[in-house]
Amino acid sequence: MIIKASATLRNDYGSISTLAKETKEPIYITKNGEGDLVLMSIDAFEKREQLLQLRANVLKAEQERIEGTPTLSVAEARKKLRERMSNV
C-alpha cells in the first residue's frame, strides 16, 4: 500500500504521477494524517473498471443460471461464436 501526504501531491505532483504510472497501484493520499483520496493512473483505473464489469457479468450469468434461464452447451456456444465471427 502506497501512502502519501497531500502536501507531497501539492508540492511534487510529477513524482506522484510517475509513481502511479510505474507501480500501477492506487496511492492513498492523507490530509492531516487521515485518509482523504485515492489516486491512480488512468490505465490502472480502466483495467480495474474492466475487471469489475467482467465480475458483474459473471455474477449476472450465474444468477440467471440459478433462476433456470436456458443455457447453451459448449458446442452450441462455439457454433454461435463462429457465426458471429463470420459476420464481422
N, C-alpha and C positions, 0 to 999 in steps of 0.2 A: 504494500500500500504506500503510495507516494502522498505525502502531506506537505503543503507549503503554506506559509503565511500570506495573507492578502497583500502585505507590503512587498513581498517578492514579486507577485504578479504585477503590481503597480510600478515597481522600480526596475524590474528586469523581465519584461514580457517576452523578449526574444528567447531567453533561456528556458522559460516555462513552455513556450510554443515548441521549441526544439525537443525538449524532454517528452512532451506529449506525443509528438510525431515519432520519436525514436523508440519509446517504450510501448506505444500503442495501448497504454493503460490509463485509466482515469486518474486525475490528480485532484486530491481533496484540498480545497482552499479554506483556511481558517481565518476568522476575524475575531480578534480579542480572545484567542485561544479556543474558540468554539467553532464547530463545523459550520460552513456557510454555503459553499458552492462545490460543484464537481465540474472539472474541466477535462475535455478530451478532444483529440483530433477529430476532424470530420470523417476520416477513413475509419477510425475506431468506432465512432458513433454509428455510421452507416452499417458497418459489419454487425454491430450489436442489434440494431433495428432489424436487420435481415434475419438474424438468429431468433429474435423474439417473434417475428412474423411466422417463421418456419415452425416454431414451437406451438404457436396459436393454431396453425393449420393442422398440425398433427393431433392436437387436443380436440379440435373440431371433428376431424375424421374419426377419431376414437369414440367420441360421443355419439356420432351418427351410427357407427358400428354397433355400439351398445344398445341404441334405440331401435335397431333392426333395419336400418336403411339397407337396401340391396347393395351388395358389393360385387366386384369383378374378380374373376380368377386371374392368376398371373398371366395365363395365355390370352385371356380377353383384354387385359390391360396392355400387354405387348402389342396386340393387334391394333388397338385404338391408337397407341403411340405411333406405330408405323404409319397408320393412316394420316395422322396429324402431321408427321414429318414429311410425308409425300406431298402434302398440300402447302408446305412452306416454300 
